[in-house]
Amino acid sequence: MIKYERIVLKNGLKVISHYDPSTPLAAINILYNVGSKDENQDKTGFAHLFEHLMFEGSENIPSYDDVVQEMSGENNAFTNTDITNYYVSIPAQNIEKAFWLESDRMNSLTISEEKCKLQRHVVIEEFKQRYLNQPYGDLWLLMRPLTYKAHPYQWATIGKDISHIENASIEDVRAFYDKFYSPDNAILVVSGNVKPDMVFSLAEKWFGSIARKGNYVRNLPTEAVQKKQRKQIVKRDVPHNILLKTYHICRNSHPDYYAIDLISDILSSGNSSRFHQQLVKKQRLFTEASALLSGEIEEGLFYVSGLLAENVTFDKALAAVQQQIEKIQQKKVSKMELQKVKSKIITYLAKSNLSILNKAMDLAYAEVLGDVSLINKRSEFYQAVTQEDIQRVAQKYFQEKNSSVLEYCAK
């Protein structure tokens, strides 16, 4: 059980405190409710660009990283389709300086031609190295627009096209900051050896005077129900053929999500999983195979991927994957198999709760989902999944007409 207290400042900033006196450290996490799904389809990659720009200094702090290092702290950030998240771990006695750092870059980030040019170059090089010049790097650049036709999940966080960041103007960048980097679009969480009264006092002191902007109302296009399987075949200079198959599933706050997550573990978690035992070890169709969820806030994807063994055709590999899916649809999993994957996930959640940084990030994410109390209900939701639930959701979501297939061929 993670205990927390929560307030909302007058400017809309949500503030959550988790007091843990067992550690000399504190973690401060700021989640901005903006991801690549909030971008204009002709100007993508901006959410990720800001992950870089936010470390370029603000009005009163030329170098964010230098100040963190002086405090013996560690910091980083990440962006995905739904959120942009910044975090820092420091000795608890330095907590006020961390508040100062975060409030200054929320309020007065330095956005100059020079800094934008530098970070545009960094992001462009990252785009090339991770997605264009690396074996299998463009898998999701291909798969996303195959699976989504209307929803902005159709492009990756890095962006739809490298030209969007290359051509980003200083006016475009400032407009993005003004639209999304606002207290009413942010969640601040402090976890560690700082009492709630101090957390709330410091939040009011350093963030309370920042004006809310309140100029963004999310209204994303709805993805139509897929009624026919889609397929794409590409050839690349890679060593092995790879298969990627996806199914549209529910959002991660839907009750069905927990059963689908357990199915992914039944299929591919560990050497005793069905994919490893049947597709890799027994039939030797794949050298490796996995099943994962995208885990996004909006309706996401369940995807199956695998490296095909030598001389195995895509048709044969797809048929074998389909057979494993149908087994779950046609016959209930055993109580023992279901309990095994439940125990694995619940153990993982318990271990995750040992870290103050993980707790800070999890609290922020539960809040952005709309209910911070969800953080203490996840184990309960997994435990509640029945054998019948597993069979039902497999039949509901894993239909061929609801799938997309990418055959990624070695030249």
Secondary structure, 3 states (H helix, E strand, C coil): CCCCEEEECCCCCEEEEEECCCCCEEEEEEEECCCHHHCECCECCHHHHHHHHCCCCECCCCCHHHHHHHCCCEEEEEECCCCEEEEEEEEHHHHHHHHHHHHHHHHHECCCHHHHHHHHHHHHHHHHHHHHCCCCCCHHHHHHHHHCCCCHHHCCCCCCCHHHHHCCCHHHHHHHHHHHCCHHHEEEEEEECCCHHHHHHHHHHHHCCCCCCCCCCCCCCCCCCCCCCEEEEEEECCCCCEEEEEEECCCCCCCHHHHHHHHHHHHHCCCCCHHHHHHHHHCCCEEEEEEEECCCCCCCEEEEEEEECCCCCHHHHHHHHHHHHHHHHHCCCCHHHHHHHHHHHHHHHHHHCCCHHHHHHHHHHHHHCCCHHHHHCHHHHHHCCCHHHHHHHHHHHCCHHHEEEEEEEEC
